[in-house]
């Protein structure tokens, strides 16, 4: 590994679907508990409590003629055009996702060809030395792709890597499960390039997998509605356990990445965290700063988009980054010299964090 090479973000891109799904859309759903018992409370009350916890007011769903590979292609094309590079010079295309391409009305993933190959095909890249592959790593998948790309670049094996996070979670959500209101669709992309003797770029990162008791906090299962006879499998989660797990472990992993990089928390300009649950993310941030004996985090240190875009899994952080860099989030910007922490938690259970200097 060369200490003189840094992995630098030279472009970003994103695709946010146009279909806005408000919380009111769920007023006529019939919700059940995980044990199949019908929830008797009014849906208006269920939705109000949900919004109070998650801060989600609306989310985006993909068009019926768009799959996850299409959304990923749109975000990748956006990033490539922004960079001005020749796509044929890409050494790797890493595509993070959880469920692959799923057609509307089905929950079955199309595993072949991989999303990486589909997106490379859509981009029209002919170079066989541009290696495209998929990375299923739960919600932290895009960030783990960035970490893998950093290893490729610093080893000298790659010069440019395209990392994509894309998901259509709306197609694997159970309409009879309250948690279905959390999930959304979208895609984000970044291009990393190796640069010599620069202060900017990826400084350090840290990843953990907790699977002794935590492996099945997120899982797939049949509908919560016992009257629904189907082989369809939907995304399910133990929300309380995930909340407790994330609050306990994510701040510690971020701290390890900061210590590895030699960065003081006071020098961190922004914390870009996976937009999973508004209240959970705020609690994680407060717990992180308390590890440094700071009672309250600085104002506007953690930009949030979850209220409008929901939880689009692997797409949340790269989309957030692209929106900030393109000045599409009020009172949020990143400037040369700013140090940023990226962090995510999700199925596995996996956690990762990365320290980056612009």
Secondary structure as a PSIPRED ss2 file (coil, helix, strand):
# PSIPRED VFORMAT (PSIPRED V4.0)

   1 X C   1.000  0.000  0.000
   2 X C   1.000  0.000  0.000
   3 X C   1.000  0.000  0.000
   4 X C   1.000  0.000  0.000
   5 X E   0.000  0.000  1.000
   6 X E   0.000  0.000  1.000
   7 X E   0.000  0.000  1.000
   8 X E   0.000  0.000  1.000
   9 X E   0.000  0.000  1.000
  10 X E   0.000  0.000  1.000
  11 X E   0.000  0.000  1.000
  12 X E   0.000  0.000  1.000
  13 X E   0.000  0.000  1.000
  14 X E   0.000  0.000  1.000
  15 X E   0.000  0.000  1.000
  16 X C   1.000  0.000  0.000
  17 X C   1.000  0.000  0.000
  18 X C   1.000  0.000  0.000
  19 X E   0.000  0.000  1.000
  20 X E   0.000  0.000  1.000
  21 X E   0.000  0.000  1.000
  22 X E   0.000  0.000  1.000
  23 X H   0.000  1.000  0.000
  24 X H   0.000  1.000  0.000
  25 X H   0.000  1.000  0.000
  26 X H   0.000  1.000  0.000
  27 X C   1.000  0.000  0.000
  28 X C   1.000  0.000  0.000
  29 X C   1.000  0.000  0.000
  30 X C   1.000  0.000  0.000
  31 X C   1.000  0.000  0.000
  32 X E   0.000  0.000  1.000
  33 X C   1.000  0.000  0.000
  34 X C   1.000  0.000  0.000
  35 X C   1.000  0.000  0.000
  36 X C   1.000  0.000  0.000
  37 X C   1.000  0.000  0.000
  38 X E   0.000  0.000  1.000
  39 X C   1.000  0.000  0.000
  40 X C   1.000  0.000  0.000
  41 X C   1.000  0.000  0.000
  42 X C   1.000  0.000  0.000
  43 X H   0.000  1.000  0.000
  44 X H   0.000  1.000  0.000
  45 X H   0.000  1.000  0.000
  46 X H   0.000  1.000  0.000
  47 X H   0.000  1.000  0.000
  48 X H   0.000  1.000  0.000
  49 X H   0.000  1.000  0.000
  50 X H   0.000  1.000  0.000
  51 X H   0.000  1.000  0.000
  52 X H   0.000  1.000  0.000
  53 X H   0.000  1.000  0.000
  54 X H   0.000  1.000  0.000
  55 X C   1.000  0.000  0.000
  56 X C   1.000  0.000  0.000
  57 X C   1.000  0.000  0.000
  58 X E   0.000  0.000  1.000
  59 X E   0.000  0.000  1.000
  60 X E   0.000  0.000  1.000
  61 X E   0.000  0.000  1.000
  62 X C   1.000  0.000  0.000
  63 X C   1.000  0.000  0.000
  64 X C   1.000  0.000  0.000
  65 X C   1.000  0.000  0.000
  66 X C   1.000  0.000  0.000
  67 X C   1.000  0.000  0.000
  68 X H   0.000  1.000  0.000
  69 X H   0.000  1.000  0.000
  70 X H   0.000  1.000  0.000
  71 X H   0.000  1.000  0.000
  72 X H   0.000  1.000  0.000
  73 X H   0.000  1.000  0.000
  74 X H   0.000  1.000  0.000
  75 X H   0.000  1.000  0.000
  76 X H   0.000  1.000  0.000
  77 X H   0.000  1.000  0.000
  78 X H   0.000  1.000  0.000
  79 X H   0.000  1.000  0.000
  80 X H   0.000  1.000  0.000
  81 X H   0.000  1.000  0.000
  82 X H   0.000  1.000  0.000
  83 X H   0.000  1.000  0.000
  84 X C   1.000  0.000  0.000
  85 X C   1.000  0.000  0.000
  86 X C   1.000  0.000  0.000
  87 X H   0.000  1.000  0.000
  88 X H   0.000  1.000  0.000
  89 X H   0.000  1.000  0.000
  90 X C   1.000  0.000  0.000
  91 X C   1.000  0.000  0.000
  92 X E   0.000  0.000  1.000
  93 X E   0.000  0.000  1.000
  94 X E   0.000  0.000  1.000
  95 X E   0.000  0.000  1.000
  96 X E   0.000  0.000  1.000
  97 X C   1.000  0.000  0.000
  98 X C   1.000  0.000  0.000
  99 X C   1.000  0.000  0.000
 100 X C   1.000  0.000  0.000
 101 X E   0.000  0.000  1.000
 102 X C   1.000  0.000  0.000
 103 X C   1.000  0.000  0.000
 104 X C   1.000  0.000  0.000
 105 X C   1.000  0.000  0.000
 106 X C   1.000  0.000  0.000
 107 X C   1.000  0.000  0.000
 108 X C   1.000  0.000  0.000
 109 X C   1.000  0.000  0.000
 110 X E   0.000  0.000  1.000
 111 X C   1.000  0.000  0.000
 112 X C   1.000  0.000  0.000
 113 X C   1.000  0.000  0.000
 114 X C   1.000  0.000  0.000
 115 X H   0.000  1.000  0.000
 116 X H   0.000  1.000  0.000
 117 X H   0.000  1.000  0.000
 118 X H   0.000  1.000  0.000
 119 X H   0.000  1.000  0.000
 120 X H   0.000  1.000  0.000
 121 X H   0.000  1.000  0.000
 122 X H   0.000  1.000  0.000
 123 X H   0.000  1.000  0.000
 124 X C   1.000  0.000  0.000
 125 X C   1.000  0.000  0.000
 126 X C   1.000  0.000  0.000
 127 X C   1.000  0.000  0.000
 128 X C   1.000  0.000  0.000
 129 X C   1.000  0.000  0.000
 130 X C   1.000  0.000  0.000
 131 X E   0.000  0.000  1.000
 132 X E   0.000  0.000  1.000
 133 X E   0.000  0.000  1.000
 134 X E   0.000  0.000  1.000
 135 X E   0.000  0.000  1.000
 136 X C   1.000  0.000  0.000
 137 X C   1.000  0.000  0.000
 138 X H   0.000  1.000  0.000
 139 X H   0.000  1.000  0.000
 140 X H   0.000  1.000  0.000
 141 X H   0.000  1.000  0.000
 142 X H   0.000  1.000  0.000
 143 X H   0.000  1.000  0.000
 144 X H   0.000  1.000  0.000
 145 X H   0.000  1.000  0.000
 146 X H   0.000  1.000  0.000
 147 X H   0.000  1.000  0.000
 148 X H   0.000  1.000  0.000
 149 X H   0.000  1.000  0.000
 150 X H   0.000  1.000  0.000
 151 X H   0.000  1.000  0.000
 152 X H   0.000  1.000  0.000
 153 X H   0.000  1.000  0.000
 154 X H   0.000  1.000  0.000
 155 X H   0.000  1.000  0.000
 156 X C   1.000  0.000  0.000
 157 X C   1.000  0.000  0.000
 158 X C   1.000  0.000  0.000
 159 X C   1.000  0.000  0.000
 160 X E   0.000  0.000  1.000
 161 X E   0.000  0.000  1.000
 162 X E   0.000  0.000  1.000
 163 X E   0.000  0.000  1.000
 164 X E   0.000  0.000  1.000
 165 X E   0.000  0.000  1.000
 166 X E   0.000  0.000  1.000
 167 X E   0.000  0.000  1.000
 168 X E   0.000  0.000  1.000
 169 X H   0.000  1.000  0.000
 170 X H   0.000  1.000  0.000
 171 X H   0.000  1.000  0.000
 172 X H   0.000  1.000  0.000
 173 X C   1.000  0.000  0.000
 174 X C   1.000  0.000  0.000
 175 X C   1.000  0.000  0.000
 176 X C   1.000  0.000  0.000
 177 X C   1.000  0.000  0.000
 178 X H   0.000  1.000  0.000
 179 X H   0.000  1.000  0.000
 180 X H   0.000  1.000  0.000
 181 X H   0.000  1.000  0.000
 182 X C   1.000  0.000  0.000
 183 X E   0.000  0.000  1.000
 184 X C   1.000  0.000  0.000
 185 X E   0.000  0.000  1.000
 186 X E   0.000  0.000  1.000
 187 X E   0.000  0.000  1.000
 188 X E   0.000  0.000  1.000
 189 X E   0.000  0.000  1.000
 190 X E   0.000  0.000  1.000
 191 X E   0.000  0.000  1.000
 192 X E   0.000  0.000  1.000
 193 X E   0.000  0.000  1.000
 194 X E   0.000  0.000  1.000
 195 X E   0.000  0.000  1.000
 196 X E   0.000  0.000  1.000
 197 X C   1.000  0.000  0.000
 198 X C   1.000  0.000  0.000
 199 X C   1.000  0.000  0.000
 200 X C   1.000  0.000  0.000
 201 X E   0.000  0.000  1.000
 202 X E   0.000  0.000  1.000
 203 X E   0.000  0.000  1.000
 204 X E   0.000  0.000  1.000
 205 X E   0.000  0.000  1.000
 206 X E   0.000  0.000  1.000
 207 X E   0.000  0.000  1.000
 208 X E   0.000  0.000  1.000
 209 X E   0.000  0.000  1.000
 210 X C   1.000  0.000  0.000
 211 X C   1.000  0.000  0.000
 212 X C   1.000  0.000  0.000
 213 X C   1.000  0.000  0.000
 214 X C   1.000  0.000  0.000
 215 X C   1.000  0.000  0.000
 216 X C   1.000  0.000  0.000
 217 X C   1.000  0.000  0.000
 218 X E   0.000  0.000  1.000
 219 X E   0.000  0.000  1.000
 220 X E   0.000  0.000  1.000
 221 X E   0.000  0.000  1.000
 222 X C   1.000  0.000  0.000
 223 X C   1.000  0.000  0.000
 224 X C   1.000  0.000  0.000
 225 X C   1.000  0.000  0.000
 226 X C   1.000  0.000  0.000
 227 X C   1.000  0.000  0.000
 228 X C   1.000  0.000  0.000
 229 X C   1.000  0.000  0.000
 230 X C   1.000  0.000  0.000
 231 X C   1.000  0.000  0.000
 232 X C   1.000  0.000  0.000
 233 X C   1.000  0.000  0.000
 234 X E   0.000  0.000  1.000
 235 X E   0.000  0.000  1.000
 236 X E   0.000  0.000  1.000
 237 X E   0.000  0.000  1.000
 238 X C   1.000  0.000  0.000
 239 X H   0.000  1.000  0.000
 240 X H   0.000  1.000  0.000
 241 X H   0.000  1.000  0.000
 242 X H   0.000  1.000  0.000
 243 X H   0.000  1.000  0.000
 244 X H   0.000  1.000  0.000
 245 X H   0.000  1.000  0.000
 246 X H   0.000  1.000  0.000
 247 X H   0.000  1.000  0.000
 248 X H   0.000  1.000  0.000
 249 X H   0.000  1.000  0.000
 250 X H   0.000  1.000  0.000
 251 X H   0.000  1.000  0.000
 252 X H   0.000  1.000  0.000
 253 X H   0.000  1.000  0.000
 254 X H   0.000  1.000  0.000
 255 X H   0.000  1.000  0.000
 256 X H   0.000  1.000  0.000
 257 X H   0.000  1.000  0.000
 258 X H   0.000  1.000  0.000
 259 X H   0.000  1.000  0.000
 260 X H   0.000  1.000  0.000
 261 X H   0.000  1.000  0.000
 262 X C   1.000  0.000  0.000
 263 X C   1.000  0.000  0.000
 264 X C   1.000  0.000  0.000
 265 X H   0.000  1.000  0.000
 266 X H   0.000  1.000  0.000
 267 X H   0.000  1.000  0.000
 268 X E   0.000  0.000  1.000
 269 X E   0.000  0.000  1.000
 270 X E   0.000  0.000  1.000
 271 X E   0.000  0.000  1.000
 272 X E   0.000  0.000  1.000
 273 X E   0.000  0.000  1.000
 274 X C   1.000  0.000  0.000
 275 X C   1.000  0.000  0.000
 276 X C   1.000  0.000  0.000
 277 X C   1.000  0.000  0.000
 278 X H   0.000  1.000  0.000
 279 X H   0.000  1.000  0.000
 280 X H   0.000  1.000  0.000
 281 X H   0.000  1.000  0.000
 282 X H   0.000  1.000  0.000
 283 X H   0.000  1.000  0.000
 284 X H   0.000  1.000  0.000
 285 X H   0.000  1.000  0.000
 286 X H   0.000  1.000  0.000
 287 X H   0.000  1.000  0.000
 288 X H   0.000  1.000  0.000
 289 X H   0.000  1.000  0.000
 290 X H   0.000  1.000  0.000
 291 X C   1.000  0.000  0.000
 292 X C   1.000  0.000  0.000
 293 X C   1.000  0.000  0.000
 294 X C   1.000  0.000  0.000
 295 X C   1.000  0.000  0.000
 296 X C   1.000  0.000  0.000
 297 X C   1.000  0.000  0.000
 298 X C   1.000  0.000  0.000
 299 X C   1.000  0.000  0.000
 300 X C   1.000  0.000  0.000
 301 X C   1.000  0.000  0.000
 302 X C   1.000  0.000  0.000
 303 X C   1.000  0.000  0.000
 304 X C   1.000  0.000  0.000
 305 X C   1.000  0.000  0.000
 306 X H   0.000  1.000  0.000
 307 X H   0.000  1.000  0.000
 308 X H   0.000  1.000  0.000
 309 X H   0.000  1.000  0.000
 310 X C   1.000  0.000  0.000
 311 X E   0.000  0.000  1.000
 312 X C   1.000  0.000  0.000
 313 X C   1.000  0.000  0.000
 314 X C   1.000  0.000  0.000
 315 X H   0.000  1.000  0.000
 316 X H   0.000  1.000  0.000
 317 X H   0.000  1.000  0.000
 318 X H   0.000  1.000  0.000
 319 X H   0.000  1.000  0.000
 320 X H   0.000  1.000  0.000
 321 X H   0.000  1.000  0.000
 322 X H   0.000  1.000  0.000
 323 X H   0.000  1.000  0.000
 324 X H   0.000  1.000  0.000
 325 X H   0.000  1.000  0.000
 326 X C   1.000  0.000  0.000
 327 X C   1.000  0.000  0.000
 328 X C   1.000  0.000  0.000
 329 X C   1.000  0.000  0.000
 330 X C   1.000  0.000  0.000
 331 X C   1.000  0.000  0.000
 332 X C   1.000  0.000  0.000
 333 X C   1.000  0.000  0.000
 334 X C   1.000  0.000  0.000
 335 X C   1.000  0.000  0.000
 336 X C   1.000  0.000  0.000
 337 X C   1.000  0.000  0.000
 338 X C   1.000  0.000  0.000
 339 X E   0.000  0.000  1.000
 340 X E   0.000  0.000  1.000
 341 X E   0.000  0.000  1.000
 342 X E   0.000  0.000  1.000
 343 X E   0.000  0.000  1.000
 344 X E   0.000  0.000  1.000
 345 X E   0.000  0.000  1.000
 346 X E   0.000  0.000  1.000
 347 X C   1.000  0.000  0.000
 348 X C   1.000  0.000  0.000
 349 X C   1.000  0.000  0.000
 350 X E   0.000  0.000  1.000
 351 X E   0.000  0.000  1.000
 352 X E   0.000  0.000  1.000
 353 X E   0.000  0.000  1.000
 354 X E   0.000  0.000  1.000
 355 X E   0.000  0.000  1.000
 356 X E   0.000  0.000  1.000
 357 X E   0.000  0.000  1.000
 358 X C   1.000  0.000  0.000
